[in-house]
Amino acid sequence: MATQSARKDSRIAGYDHDDPGLRTGDGGLTIWDLQKMAQEKRLNELNDLFDNGLTMNALPVGVCAGTVARVFDLNATPLPEWLDWFAEKNWRGKIYFSSNDKTVSEGRNRVRSSVVNPLSPFIPMCKFKTMLVDSHPLAPRAKSNIVILDYSDPLTEPYMLERLVKQIPLIDLMVAVKGKYGPMFIGKTWLGRYDEKGGFTASNPDKLSNWYFLDFNEGALKEQRESHSDGSKEEMLDPLPHVSN
C-alpha cells in the first residue's frame, strides 16, 4: 500500500482546449480507437501517449463522450465483470462544471438510472471533485500536467451504482492528447482507499483497474449519439452548474 499525494502548481500554463492545433481531423484518433487499443492490450502505445500528453491551461468544461476498457484480470470477482458490464451498458461519459478557479472544480458521471431497466434514462450521478495538477506520484513518467478525479464522496442520491462506487474506492488520473475532433483525455483508474482527510492510498500503484477515454468535442458527442448509443433518453443539467471557488 502506498499513499499518494499530488502537487498543485498555481503557475500551470499550456494549451487552450479550443486550440485548432490539437485537432488532427480525418484519420486522427478517437476515444473508440483508444478503447480498441486497450482491448487489444497495446499498452505500450497507450502508456507512451499518456506519458507524453499535452499540458493544458485549465480543466475541461461541459459534457463529454466516454469509453472504458478493462485490460487484465483483477482476481477480484465479480468486479471485473461488473466493470465491463457497467461501462458498456450504463455509462456514457462525464460532465465537468465550470468554476472560478479553472484548475479546481467538480462534476458528475453520465450513468443509467436503473440497473434493472436496460432502457432507463441516463442521469448525472456519481459525483467527483477534480483538480489540474503539475504532477502526481501515481504517474511519475507523465511529462504533462494531470487531471485528478477524486471519488471520496460520490453520493448524490441513494442510487445503487453510487453506493457501489462508495464501496469500491477509486481514483482517476487523466492527461490530454491530440485527437480527431480536438483534445481528448486518456485516463487511468486505481483501486485503493480514502482516509478521513480525503487522501487516497492505492492498493497497488503498479496495477490499474482500467483505462478510460473522454472527448468533450462536439464531433465526438455527435459520433456517440449516431453510432454508439442505444437510443435511451438522458436527463441533462441545464444550465450546467458553476462552482464558485
Salt bridges, closest charged atoms under 4 A:
ASP9 OD1 - ARG11 NE 3.25
GLU40 OE1 - ARG42 NH1 3.03
GLU45 OE2 - ARG42 NE 2.92
ASP84 OD2 - ARG70 NH2 2.91
GLU88 OE2 - LYS89 NZ 3.91
GLU106 OE2 - ARG108 NH1 3.20
ASP134 OD2 - ARG7 NH2 2.59
ASP153 OD2 - LYS127 NZ 3.43
ASP172 OD2 - LYS94 NZ 3.87
GLU218 OE2 - ARG225 NH2 2.82
GLU223 OE2 - HIS228 NE2 3.40
GLU226 OE2 - LYS222 NZ 2.94
ASP230 OD1 - ARG92 NH2 3.76
ASP230 OD2 - ARG112 NH2 2.88
GLU234 OE1 - ARG92 NH1 3.00
GLU234 OE2 - ARG110 NE 2.72
